[in-house]
Amino acid sequence: MRSNYHTHTTWCDGKDTPRRMIEAALEKGFDEIGFSSHSMLPESDTEWVLTPVKAPRYAAEIRALAAEYAGRIRVRLGVEADYVPGGASPDRSNYASISPEYIIGSIHFVVATDGVRVPVDHSPQLLAEGIRDHFGGSAEAFIRAYFAQQRDMVSRFDFDVVGHLDLVRKFNAKHPYFDEAAVWYRDELAATADAVAASGKLAEVNTGAISRGWLDDAYPSADFRALLRARGVRFILSADAHSADSLDCAFDRFGSAEEFVSLEADKSFRTP
């Protein structure tokens, strides 16, 4: 089954409308497309995410399109929900008003001990400044905090898919700031793999960094995927698409080499 469940549109920071994304999915021979607009409920003061006011309108449009395109392609309603300790969380209870079919839980900000939210993937400059100003200049301290936040998220909240598990790698190829072969880093990956496996959640193989030109590899890395698979973690293949042309980025490369599940086949997902 050809599908993508991590899709962003003009409802958040995507470039194309949901309808355009569906048409692109049809052109590319997809059987399913799932929409996953950025969300930080119950917060509402961030421009590029769904707010409590926007969320019902978003859900209504996706459901209307699902009915319109029924018989041609299956359209699913989801969200990519941020975890910000002390603020937003990807727990299903926060999204009861729109009843998404699935929730991707992701981390885009690491909360430092001083309470400041350091962006993980906005830009190399903001990342470097955040590590300097809020983690004592220690990339190791920042990354350990990131994975601790990941483990907290997967163990505490009710959601379905863990998004881009090692997003901290995004800038590391072009702007190196830590050693991915370091023992402490490998230990963090192993501990996080244990937590994901214990949670029973799916993880995504996310090709977004390839389409945006930052990496020539998916999240999680090949080594991290091996740790996860060894513990029985299952994967979906995801483009993290922000435009129609990236909807199947590197799918032939990863889809032919790895094993994935679909929402249709996986009984842990909710159906409308």
Buried (B, 14 or more C-beta within 10 A) or exposed (E): EBBBBBBBBEBBEBBBBBEBBBBBBBEBEBBBBBBBBBBBBEBBEBEEBBBBEBBEEBBEBBBEBBEEBEEEBBBBBBBBBBBBBEBBBBBBEBBEEBEBBBBBBBBBBBBBEEEEBBEBBBEBEEBBEBBEEBBEEEBBBBBBBBBBBBBBBBEEBBBBBBBBBBBBBBBBEEEEBBEBEEEEBBEBBBBBBBBBBEBEBBBBBBBBBBBBEBBEBBBBBEEBBEBBBEBEBBBBBBBBBBBBEBBBBBBEEBBEEBEBBBBBEBEEBBEE
